[in-house]
Amino acid sequence: MTIKKHKLETRTVTALVNDKPGVLNRITSMLRRRGFNIQSLAVGHSEIEDLSRLTVIVEGGDDIVEQITKQLHKLIDVIKVTDISDESIVSRELALIKVKSTPETRSEIVQLVSIYRAKIIDVSSKSIIIEATGDYQKIKALQDLLENFGITEVMRTGMIAMNREKN
């Protein structure tokens, strides 16, 4: 008997929140208590003074997004919540990847980095640090290929997303 693995749908929710101490903790605590499966959470200053923009990538369908949206709206410091999953969006993630490097492997790593339109931002005698931006699949594919050289450290920001301008 073969068991098929069902790939869960991912959904993208953004929120505009007050930029003050404890807000992110209250949001993540609420998500944790409710047992939501968060794939990515990124937050940073927005274009509006004293407000931050939060991007949450969750696994699940419309019902999960509806629950998250309702729960976020209950928090005092949350100004606006938007499910942008079905909209035309631009999304990116930033990754820093430190890879073992020798004089023999350096040119191959540089070539691979070039193919993925990534950047080498630091070189030492034993390693190279690569900066890559793109969607989850692009970053994962590059990381998988770099595994052959020996990855010593990875830092990923989590996905950020923004609606495209409507024509």
C-alpha positions as CSV (number, residue, x, y, z in Angstrom):
1,M,0.0,0.0,0.0
2,T,1.4,3.4,-1.0
3,I,0.7,6.4,1.1
4,K,0.5,9.7,-0.8
5,K,2.0,12.7,0.9
6,H,-0.4,15.7,0.6
7,K,1.5,18.9,0.2
8,L,-0.1,21.6,2.3
9,E,-1.0,24.9,0.7
10,T,0.9,27.9,1.9
11,R,-0.8,31.2,2.5
12,T,0.6,34.7,2.9
13,V,-0.7,37.2,5.5
14,T,0.6,40.7,6.1
15,A,-0.1,43.0,9.0
16,L,0.6,46.6,9.9
17,V,1.4,46.8,13.6
18,N,2.5,49.3,16.1
19,D,6.3,49.5,16.3
20,K,6.8,49.2,20.0
21,P,8.3,46.7,22.5
22,G,6.4,43.5,23.1
23,V,4.2,43.6,20.0
24,L,6.0,40.8,18.1
25,N,6.1,38.7,21.3
26,R,2.3,39.0,21.7
27,I,1.7,38.1,18.0
28,T,4.0,35.1,18.0
29,S,2.6,33.9,21.4
30,M,-0.9,34.1,20.0
31,L,0.1,32.1,16.9
32,R,1.9,29.5,19.1
33,R,-1.0,29.1,21.5
34,R,-3.4,28.4,18.7
35,G,-1.0,25.8,17.1
36,F,-0.7,27.5,13.7
37,N,2.1,26.0,11.5
38,I,4.2,29.0,10.6
39,Q,6.7,28.5,7.8
40,S,8.1,32.0,7.9
41,L,7.7,35.2,9.9
42,A,9.5,38.5,9.0
43,V,9.0,42.0,10.4
44,G,10.5,45.4,9.8
45,H,9.9,49.1,9.7
46,S,7.2,50.2,7.2
47,E,6.8,53.4,5.2
48,I,4.6,54.8,8.0
49,E,6.5,56.2,11.1
50,D,5.9,54.1,14.3
51,L,4.4,51.2,12.3
52,S,6.0,47.9,11.3
53,R,5.0,45.5,8.6
54,L,4.8,41.8,9.4
55,T,4.7,39.0,6.8
56,V,3.6,35.5,7.9
57,I,3.7,32.5,5.7
58,V,1.4,29.7,7.1
59,E,0.5,26.2,6.0
60,G,-3.2,25.6,5.5
61,G,-6.3,26.7,3.6
62,D,-8.7,29.5,3.8
63,D,-10.0,28.4,7.2
64,I,-6.6,28.8,8.8
65,V,-6.0,32.2,7.2
66,E,-9.5,33.3,8.4
67,Q,-8.7,32.2,12.0
68,I,-5.3,33.9,11.9
69,T,-6.8,37.1,10.6
70,K,-9.6,37.2,13.2
71,Q,-7.1,36.5,16.0
72,L,-4.7,39.2,14.8
73,H,-7.5,41.7,14.6
74,K,-8.2,41.1,18.3
75,L,-4.7,42.3,19.3
76,I,-4.7,46.0,20.2
77,D,-1.4,46.8,18.4
78,V,-2.5,45.3,15.1
79,I,-3.8,48.1,12.8
80,K,-4.5,46.1,9.6
81,V,-4.4,42.5,8.4
82,T,-4.5,41.4,4.8
83,D,-4.5,37.9,3.2
84,I,-2.5,38.4,0.0
85,S,-2.3,34.7,-0.9
86,D,-4.5,35.0,-4.0
87,E,-3.3,38.4,-5.1
88,S,-0.6,39.3,-7.5
89,I,2.4,39.7,-5.2
90,V,6.2,40.1,-5.3
91,S,7.9,38.0,-2.6
92,R,11.6,37.6,-1.7
93,E,13.8,36.0,0.9
94,L,17.4,36.9,1.7
95,A,19.9,34.2,2.7
96,L,23.5,34.3,3.8
97,I,25.3,31.0,3.2
98,K,28.8,30.3,4.4
99,V,30.5,27.5,2.3
100,K,33.8,25.8,2.7
101,S,36.2,26.8,0.0
102,T,39.6,25.8,-1.3
103,P,41.6,27.2,-4.2
104,E,40.5,24.2,-6.2
105,T,36.7,24.6,-5.5
106,R,36.5,28.5,-5.5
107,S,36.0,28.9,-9.2
108,E,33.3,26.3,-9.3
109,I,31.5,28.0,-6.4
110,V,31.8,31.4,-8.1
111,Q,30.3,30.0,-11.3
112,L,27.4,28.4,-9.4
113,V,26.7,31.7,-7.5
114,S,26.7,33.6,-10.8
115,I,24.1,31.2,-12.3
116,Y,21.8,31.9,-9.4
117,R,22.4,35.7,-9.6
118,A,23.7,35.6,-6.1
119,K,26.6,37.6,-4.7
120,I,29.8,36.7,-3.0
121,I,30.1,39.1,-0.1
122,D,33.1,37.7,1.8
123,V,36.1,35.5,0.9
124,S,38.6,34.0,3.3
125,S,41.2,31.3,2.9
126,K,38.8,28.6,4.0
127,S,35.3,29.9,3.2
128,I,33.0,32.1,1.0
129,I,29.9,33.9,2.2
130,I,27.2,34.1,-0.4
131,E,24.2,36.5,-0.4
132,A,21.2,35.2,-2.3
133,T,17.7,36.7,-2.8
134,G,14.7,35.1,-4.4
135,D,11.7,32.9,-3.7
136,Y,11.9,29.9,-1.4
137,Q,12.5,27.4,-4.3
138,K,15.5,29.4,-5.7
139,I,17.2,29.7,-2.3
140,K,16.6,26.1,-1.5
141,A,18.0,25.0,-4.9
142,L,21.1,27.0,-4.5
143,Q,21.6,25.8,-0.9
144,D,21.1,22.1,-2.1
145,L,23.9,22.6,-4.7
146,L,26.2,24.3,-2.3
147,E,25.8,21.3,0.2
148,N,28.3,19.5,-2.1
149,F,31.1,21.9,-1.0
150,G,30.2,21.8,2.7
151,I,27.9,24.5,4.2
152,T,29.1,25.7,7.6
153,E,26.4,28.2,8.3
154,V,23.1,29.5,6.9
155,M,21.0,32.5,7.9
156,R,17.7,33.2,6.2
157,T,15.4,36.1,6.7
158,G,12.0,34.5,6.0
159,M,9.8,35.6,3.2
160,I,8.6,39.2,2.8
161,A,5.9,40.1,0.3
162,M,4.1,43.0,-1.2
163,N,1.2,43.5,-3.6
164,R,1.9,44.4,-7.1
165,E,0.4,47.6,-8.4
166,K,-3.0,47.0,-10.0
167,N,-3.3,48.2,-13.7
